[in-house]
Amino acid sequence: MASPLNTLRFPLHGERLIEASAGTGKTYTIAGLYLRLLLGHGPAIEEGEEAGQPSAHERPLSVTEILVVTFTEAATAELRGRIRARIHEARLAFMGRESTDPLLTQLLLEVEDHPLAARRLLAAERQMDEAAVFTIHGFCQRMLKQNAFESGALFETEFLTDDSQLRLQAVSDYWRTEFYPVDKTPRQLGARALAEPRRPAAGDEQLARQQRAGDTACAGGRDPWPSAIRWPWPASRR
């Protein structure tokens, strides 16, 4: 059953789901949970089936042991900055033993060893450049690179959002391989292409248009090398 979220009482073990809409303080909450994981904070759960059990993780974690995943690069940069700022504010609060922030004030009351908490937060600040705050695709790419042997992936990979150039390269390779070496006339080649068409992948209208244009040019005896196909190759190779 859903219940209102209390950042300082939310269990930090097991599988948990937090539902939140826009503008409800998701980043603030994540930064607060991050602080609790660093400090090993977790008083007893007050309500529900787990009432009376500790809400803390089994031990305090370091920055390198916490993974935060979000959707966009902009959100990643903002989240990393907010977490870093929150850690700094908390460290100063534990050093000065006071704060005007409600969450930090409550942490000061519930964490007994303030000097130890300040040391842990200082270590976390120094490690923030190593913090695992990623987009979903960035985290997946990192895992593939770190486990290249196990996953069978290349060591050097790049995330592409537009594969149109790769598709055009494939078309160029096909034309160069199928048409450059042969000794038949363009009309014969066009007739063969029309009789035994090699269809592009379903839904690829760009490749389909290029293929139809090339086949028609060959069948009509015109220049079979449209400029869109010729341009990637040096003149010496044509």
C-alpha positions in Angstrom: 0.0 0.0 0.0 1.3 3.5 -0.9 2.2 5.8 1.9 3.7 9.4 2.1 7.4 9.5 1.8 9.5 10.4 4.8 13.1 10.8 3.6 14.6 10.1 7.1 12.5 7.0 7.7 12.5 5.5 4.2 14.0 1.9 4.3 17.4 1.8 2.6 17.4 -2.0 2.1 15.5 -4.4 -0.1 13.6 -3.3 -3.2 11.7 -0.1 -2.9 9.6 2.0 -5.3 9.1 5.8 -5.0 6.4 7.4 -7.2 6.6 11.1 -7.7 5.2 13.6 -10.2 7.0 16.7 -11.6 7.9 19.4 -9.0 7.5 17.2 -5.9 11.2 17.4 -4.8 12.6 14.2 -6.4 16.2 15.7 -6.5 15.9 16.9 -2.9 14.8 13.4 -1.8 17.5 11.6 -3.7 20.2 13.9 -2.2 18.7 13.2 1.3 18.7 9.4 0.7 22.3 9.7 -0.6 23.4 11.4 2.7 21.8 8.7 4.7 23.6 6.0 2.8 26.9 7.7 3.4 26.2 8.2 7.1 24.7 4.8 7.7 21.6 6.6 9.2 18.5 4.6 9.8 16.2 4.7 12.8 13.5 2.2 13.3 10.6 2.1 10.9 7.6 3.5 12.6 4.7 2.2 10.5 3.6 -0.7 8.3 4.6 -4.4 8.3 8.2 -3.6 9.0 7.5 -1.4 12.0 10.3 -1.6 14.6 13.0 -2.8 12.1 15.9 -0.5 11.3 15.6 1.5 8.1 19.4 1.8 7.6 21.5 0.0 5.1 23.6 -2.8 6.6 26.6 -0.5 6.7 27.6 3.0 5.7 28.5 3.2 2.0 31.2 5.2 0.1 30.5 7.3 -3.0 31.9 4.6 -5.2 29.3 2.1 -3.9 26.2 4.1 -4.7 24.7 4.2 -8.2 22.3 7.0 -9.3 20.7 6.7 -12.7 18.5 9.3 -14.5 17.3 10.0 -18.0 19.1 13.0 -19.6 22.6 14.4 -19.6 21.2 17.7 -18.2 19.5 15.9 -15.3 22.7 14.0 -14.6 24.8 17.2 -14.3 22.2 18.8 -12.1 21.8 15.8 -9.9 25.6 15.4 -9.4 25.9 19.1 -8.5 23.0 19.0 -6.0 24.3 15.9 -4.3 27.8 17.4 -4.0 26.3 20.6 -2.5 24.2 18.6 -0.1 27.2 16.7 1.2 29.1 19.9 1.7 26.2 21.5 3.6 25.8 18.4 5.8 29.6 18.3 6.6 29.5 21.9 7.7 26.4 21.2 9.8 28.1 18.3 11.6 31.3 20.4 12.1 29.3 23.3 13.5 26.7 21.2 15.2 23.8 23.4 13.9 21.8 24.0 10.8 18.7 25.8 9.7 17.7 23.0 7.2 15.0 20.8 8.6 16.4 17.6 7.3 20.0 18.4 8.4 18.7 19.5 11.8 17.0 16.1 12.3 20.1 14.3 11.2 22.1 16.2 13.8 19.8 14.9 16.5 19.8 11.3 15.3 23.4 10.8 14.4 25.4 10.4 17.6 29.0 10.7 16.4 29.3 14.1 14.7 33.1 14.1 14.2 32.9 10.6 12.5 30.0 11.8 10.3 32.0 14.9 9.3 34.9 12.7 8.3 32.8 10.4 6.3 31.2 13.4 4.4 34.6 14.9 3.8 35.8 11.7 2.2 32.6 11.7 0.1 33.3 15.2 -1.1 36.7 14.2 -2.2 35.3 11.2 -4.1 32.5 13.0 -5.9 34.4 13.1 -9.2 34.2 9.3 -9.1 30.5 9.3 -8.2 28.4 6.9 -10.3 25.7 9.4 -11.5 24.7 8.4 -15.1 22.1 8.4 -17.7 20.6 5.0 -18.4 22.5 4.6 -21.7 25.7 6.0 -20.2 25.6 3.4 -17.4 25.0 0.6 -19.9 27.9 1.8 -22.0 30.2 2.0 -19.0 29.3 -1.6 -17.9 30.0 -2.9 -21.4 33.3 -1.2 -21.5 34.4 -2.3 -18.0 33.3 -5.9 -18.8 34.3 -6.1 -22.4 35.7 -9.6 -22.2 32.6 -11.0 -20.4 30.1 -9.2 -22.7 32.0 -9.7 -26.0 31.9 -6.0 -26.7 34.6 -3.8 -28.3 36.9 -1.8 -26.0 36.2 1.4 -28.0 32.5 2.0 -28.5 30.5 5.1 -29.2 26.8 5.8 -28.5 25.1 6.9 -31.8 21.7 8.8 -31.8 21.7 9.0 -35.7 22.7 6.0 -37.8 21.9 7.6 -41.2 25.6 7.9 -42.1 26.1 4.2 -41.4 23.2 3.3 -43.6 24.5 5.5 -46.4 27.9 3.9 -46.0 26.3 0.5 -46.4 24.6 1.6 -49.6 27.9 3.0 -50.9 29.7 -0.3 -50.1 26.9 -2.3 -51.9 27.2 -0.2 -55.1 31.0 -0.3 -55.1 31.1 -4.0 -54.6 28.3 -5.0 -56.9 28.8 -2.6 -59.8 32.3 -1.3 -60.0 34.1 -4.6 -60.9 31.7 -6.0 -63.5 32.1 -5.8 -67.3 28.4 -5.6 -68.1 26.8 -2.4 -69.5 24.6 -0.2 -67.2 21.5 -1.4 -69.1 22.3 -5.1 -68.3 23.0 -4.3 -64.7 19.8 -2.4 -64.4 17.8 -5.2 -65.9 19.4 -7.7 -63.4 18.7 -5.3 -60.5 15.0 -4.9 -61.5 14.6 -8.7 -62.0 16.3 -9.6 -58.7 15.9 -6.6 -56.4 17.7 -6.6 -53.1 15.2 -4.9 -50.8 16.3 -2.6 -48.0 15.1 -3.2 -44.5 11.5 -2.5 -43.9 10.7 1.1 -43.3 13.9 2.4 -44.6 12.5 4.9 -47.2 15.9 6.7 -47.8 17.7 3.5 -48.9 14.6 2.4 -50.9 14.6 5.7 -52.8 18.3 5.5 -53.5 18.0 1.9 -54.8 15.1 2.7 -57.1 16.9 5.8 -58.5 20.0 3.7 -59.2 18.1 0.8 -60.8 16.1 3.2 -63.0 19.3 5.0 -64.1 21.0 1.7 -65.0 18.0 0.3 -66.9 17.8 3.5 -68.9 21.5 3.5 -69.8 22.2 6.7 -67.9 24.9 7.4 -65.4 24.5 4.7 -62.7 26.5 6.6 -60.1 24.2 9.2 -58.4 26.2 12.0 -56.7 24.7 10.8 -53.3 26.4 7.5 -53.8 29.7 8.7 -55.4 30.6 11.4 -53.0 32.2 9.3 -50.1 34.8 7.7 -52.5 37.9 9.5 -53.8 38.2 10.0 -57.5 41.1 7.6 -57.7 38.9 4.8 -56.5 36.0 5.4 -58.9 
